[in-house]
């Protein structure tokens, strides 16, 4: 197997993972139930890696609509249940209208997402 084939397979896996994550986030937000900030950001059109990177700062000063619990995987087979903040669509849209990261390229993506949701 040469390097081109490996690169092509990696690219295909990455695109599939991103598409699957975006579809899942869009479906979850369409239910109308409160969702975590990262799910809302992904559904708004932000790349999943970027959404997970900024979701903590995005939700830092916002009062959550409700809270829930999720399971995270630790080393080996161990898991841990942690609390998670959940936001409804109105709270998320209001925060997205005001939040901009310091990175100008990322701030532009957030601005475009806010404009799409406001329309």
C-alpha positions in Angstrom: 0.0 0.0 0.0 1.5 3.3 -1.0 1.2 6.7 0.7 -1.5 8.0 -1.7 -3.8 5.1 -0.8 -3.2 5.7 2.9 -3.9 9.4 2.6 -7.0 8.8 0.6 -8.4 6.3 3.1 -7.6 8.7 6.0 -9.4 11.5 4.2 -12.4 9.4 3.5 -12.6 8.3 7.2 -12.3 11.9 8.4 -15.1 13.0 6.0 -17.3 10.2 7.0 -16.8 10.9 10.7 -17.5 14.6 10.2 -20.6 13.9 8.1 -21.9 11.4 10.7 -21.3 13.8 13.6 -23.0 16.7 11.8 -26.0 14.6 10.8 -26.4 13.3 14.4 -26.1 16.9 15.8 -28.7 18.2 13.4 -31.1 15.4 14.2 -30.7 15.9 17.9 -31.3 19.7 17.8 -34.3 19.2 15.6 -36.1 17.3 18.4 -36.4 20.6 20.3 -35.0 19.1 23.5 -32.1 21.0 25.2 -28.7 20.0 23.9 -25.1 20.6 24.9 -23.3 23.7 23.4 -21.1 21.5 21.2 -24.1 19.8 19.6 -25.7 23.2 18.9 -22.5 24.5 17.4 -22.0 21.5 15.2 -25.6 21.7 14.0 -25.1 25.5 13.3 -22.3 24.6 10.8 -19.2 24.8 12.9 -16.7 22.0 12.3 -16.9 19.3 15.0 -13.3 19.7 16.2 -13.7 23.5 16.4 -17.1 23.2 18.1 -15.7 20.9 20.8 -12.7 23.3 21.3 -14.9 26.3 21.9 -17.9 24.8 23.6 -16.4 25.3 27.1 -15.7 29.0 26.6 -18.9 29.4 24.7 -21.0 28.1 27.7 -18.9 29.6 30.5 -21.0 32.6 31.3 -24.5 31.3 30.2 -27.0 30.0 32.7 -28.0 26.5 31.3 -31.6 25.7 30.6 -31.2 22.4 32.4 -28.5 20.0 33.3 -28.0 16.4 32.6 -25.4 13.7 32.9 -23.2 12.0 30.3 -20.6 9.3 30.4 -17.0 9.9 29.4 -14.4 7.2 28.8 -11.3 7.0 31.0 -8.2 4.9 30.6 -8.9 1.2 30.0 -12.4 0.2 30.4 -13.3 2.6 33.1 -16.0 5.3 32.6 -17.2 8.2 34.6 -20.5 10.0 34.8 -20.1 13.8 34.6 -22.6 16.7 34.6 -23.3 18.6 31.4 -25.1 21.9 30.8 -28.0 21.7 28.3 -29.3 24.7 26.4 -32.5 25.2 24.4 -32.5 26.9 21.0 -33.4 30.4 22.2 -30.6 30.5 24.8 -28.1 29.1 22.3 -29.0 31.6 19.6 -28.8 34.5 22.0 -25.3 33.4 23.2 -24.1 32.8 19.6 -25.1 36.3 18.6 -22.7 37.7 21.2 -19.8 35.2 21.4 -16.7 35.7 19.2 -13.4 33.9 19.7 -10.2 35.8 19.7 -9.0 34.0 16.6 -10.2 36.1 13.7 -10.8 33.2 11.3 -12.8 31.3 13.9 -14.7 34.4 14.9 -15.7 34.8 11.2 -17.1 31.2 11.3 -19.1 32.0 14.4 -20.4 35.2 12.9 -21.6 33.4 9.8 -23.3 30.7 11.9 -25.1 33.4 14.0 -26.2 35.1 10.8 -27.6 31.8 9.4 -29.5 31.1 12.6 -30.9 34.6 12.8 -32.3 34.5 9.3 
